[in-house]
Amino acid sequence: MKKVFQKAKLQEILSGYLFVFPALVTLGIFLILPILYLVFLSFNKVRILGELSYRFVAWKNFTRILEDERVWIALTNTFEYVIIVVPIQTILALLLAIILNAKLLGKNWFRVIFFLPTVTSSAVLTLIFILIYNSNGLLNNLLALFRLQTYNWLGDPNVALKAIMIMNIWSTAPFFMVIYLAALQDIPTELYEAAKIDGANECDRFFTITLPLLKPVTFFVIIMGIIGTFQLFDQSYIFSNGSGGPNNSTLTIVLLIYQYAFNSLDIGYSAALAFILAGIILLVTLIQRCFFQD
């Protein structure tokens, strides 16, 4: 009887591994192997023109980062972008979700309208905003109509990155709004009713019930926002035509990696930069997790 049980247990284990085997193979080929290859490249000088060759250079690619002025410009721009965009898009997403969770007439139509920027291609949105940001574009015409200062949104280094920030906040906040909206609808109404009976007003109920129960969702939204903003590439590339200009004001770390990899063909150095970026994202995520621990 014991042998029969052990045989059935073994078959069950083998069946389990058999079912997950395709997923393990897929992850191994498309996730684990590329990561290992990235680590390998970051310690080598790679020649891809002619015959592919590798020359081990140890830590030279990483020490070169410390001396590269453009890396620090790109990191400064990226951190500025993350610090400004993530809090604003998180707060805006929460506010939109609260508004749409209220009993509004035609709120389903508002949900569709608010969510439209998210389902639109990022490249298309960028091209549309380039037209809006043009010197004679819609935004400057509106500012001039209200007698406000107009800007050279595409050519002024002081405002070019801010223009990308505005566009991305507008396009990404609706995605996180949907996540917040789903979480708000999962909060039991009995909690609000009990708090109301105890004399809590709207503000009290928001800070004592809504925000604490949304803490896990807020953690997810912020982490996804941080990862997405650190990986800013396509908007910066299209805005600056791949240069990161004007005057490196829209140069991000991912755009810099692209420039070294595909313009300079410096594969080893770009791999080292990508490795550093992954480490920064991991570190920021761990720090964020410490803040959201109960």
N, C-alpha and C positions, 0 to 999 in steps of 0.2 A: 504493500500500500504506500509505503514511504517512497519507494522508487518511482511509482506511478505519479505521485505528487511532485517529486523533484523533476521528472521528465516534463510534466505539464507546466511547471514553473519555468523551466528552461525554454520551452517552446514559446511561452508568453513573453519572455525577455527577448528572445530572438525575433519574434514578430514585431515587438516594439522597435527594436533597432532597424529592422527591415523597413518599417514605415517611415522612420526619420532619416534613413540613409540618403534618399534623393535630396532632402533639404541640407544635410550635412555636406554632400558633394557640391551642391550649388554654393553654399556659404564658403566652402574651402576654396573653390575655383575663383569665385568673384569677390570674395571679401578677405579671407585669410592670406591667400597667395599674393594678391596685390599689396597688402600691407607689408608682408615680408620682403617683397621685391622693392618696395619703397625704402625700407630700412637698408637693404643692400645697396641701392643706388646712392643713398645719402652719404655713404662712406667711399664712394668711387667717383673718379672722373670718367665720364662716359663719352665715347665718340660714336656718333650714329651716322656720320657721313662716310661713305665708302664701306669698309668692313667694320661691323659693330665690335667695339672693344671696351674693356673695363680696366681701369688702373686704380688700385687701392690707394687712397690718400688719407686714410684714418680720419682725424677730426678736422681736417683743413676746411671742408665745406662749412662746418659749424663755426669755426673761429673766424671765417671770412664774413659771416653774418654780423659779427660785432663791429666790423670795420666798414660795413656797407651803409652809406648814408641813406640811400633810397629805402632800405629795409626799415629804418627808424621812422622815416616819413610815412611809409605805408602803414606801419603799426600805429603811429599817432593818429592818422586819419581813420583807421579801422576802429580803434578804441573810442575815439570821439563819436564815431557813427553808432557804435554799440551803446555807449552810455546815454546818448540822446534818444535814439530810436526805440530801444527796448522798453524803457519805462513809459514813454508816451503811447506806444502802440498797445501796451498792456492795459493802461488806464482807459484809453479810448475804447478798446474792445470790451472792457467791463461795463463802461457807461452805455455803450450801444446795446449790449446784452440786457442790461437792466431796463432800458427804454423799451426794447422789443418784447421783454417778458411781461410788461405791464399790459393792462387791458386797453389796447389802442384800437381804434377803428381802422381796418385795412392793414393790420400789422404784418400779415403774410406777404403783402405786396412790398412793404418796407424791407422785409427780410430778403426778398429776392433782389431788390434794388441795391441794398447795402452789400450783398454778397457778390454782385457782378464783377467788381474789380479783381476779386480773387481768382475767378475762372478765366480771366482774360490773360492772354500770353504776356509774359514779362517784357519781351522784346517789343511787342506791339504797344504796350503801355508806355514804355520808354520813348518810343518814336512819337507817340501822341503828346507826351509831356515836353519833348523837345520843341514841338510846334507851339505848345502853350507858353514855354519859357522863352521863346524867341523875343528879341527886342521889341518887335511890333506884335507880339503874341497876345493871347487872351488875358494872361495874368497881369502884364504891364498895363494893358488897356483898362483893366478893372481898377488897378491901383491909381492910375492917372485920373480915372473917373471920380474917385473919392479924394483926389488931390493928395495922394500918398506918394512916397518916394518909390521910383521904379529902379530896377536893378538889371544888370547884365548877367542874367542867371547862368548862362552857359560860358561866358568868357571871363568873369570876375573870380579870381581864386578865393576870395573871402566868402562867396555865396554859392559856389558851384556844388560843394558837398552838401550844403543845406538844401539845395534844390532836389538832390537825390533823396535826402532824408524825407522831405515832404511827400514825394511821390511814393516811397516805400511804406511810410506810415499809412497813407491813404489806401494802398493796395493790400497790405498785410493785416491790418486791424480787423477787417471783416472775417477773415479766416479764424482768428482767435475769438472773435465775437460769437461764432457758432459754437465753439467749444464751451465758452462761458454760459451761453444760453442753455445748452443741454444740461450743464451742471446746476444752473439755477432752477430748472424745472424738476430736478431730482430732489431738491430740498423739501422736506415734508411741510405742508402748509400748517400742520398742527403746531409746529414750533413757533411760527409767527402769531398764531391765534393765542397761544398760551402767553407769549411775551406781551401781546396787546392787552390781554386781561390783567396782567401784572402791572400795566401802566407804561410800558415801553413805547416810545414814539418811533417814527420811521427811522430816524437817525440811529437810535439805540438798537433797533432790530437789525439794521445794516451792519453795525460794527460788532455786535455780540453774537449774531446768528449767521448772516450771509458771508461776511469775510472769513471767519474761522472755518466754516464748512467748505469754502472755496479754496482753502490753502493748498491742497494737493493739485488742484487744477491750475492755480496760479503758478505753482512750481513748474508744472509741465509747460505752461505758456511761456514763462520767462526763459526756461532752458531752450525750448525750441526757437524762441526769438533770438537768444544769444548765438546759437549755432547758425541760424540763418543769416544774421547780420555779420558775423565773422566771415561768412562765405560769400559776401557781396562781390559779384563779378560782372554779370551781364549788363546791369544798368550803368556801372562805371565804365565798362568797355565801350558801350554804345554812345554814352554821353561824350566821352573824350576821344572817340575813334581809336581806342586801344592804347592811347598814350598816357592816360592818367592825368592829363592836364585839365585846366590850365595851371601851369607851374606846379605840377604834381599834387594839386589840391584834391583830386578825386582818385589818387592812386591808393588802392587797397592791397592788402597782403596777397589775396588770391590773384588779383590782376598782375601783381609783380611776379608771382610764381609763373603765371602764364607767359609773361614777357621773357623771363629767363629760359623757360622750357622751349618755347616755340619761336621766339624771335632771335635769341642768342644761342639756342640749342645747348644751353648749359644744364643738362638733365640732372647731373649729380647735385648741383647747387640748388636747383629748384626743388628737388626731392628733400633736401635738408630743410628748406624753408617750409615745405608742406608738413614735414615731421614736427617742426617747431610750432606750426599753427595747430596741429592736432593736440600737442601738449598744452598749449594755451587754452584751447577749448575745454580739454579735460580738467585742467586746474580750475578754471572759472566755474565749471559745472560742480566740482566738488565743494568749492567755497559756497556756491549758491545753495547746495544741499545742506550745508551746516546751518545756514540761516533759516531754513524751512523745517529743520528737525523739531519734533515736539519736545 
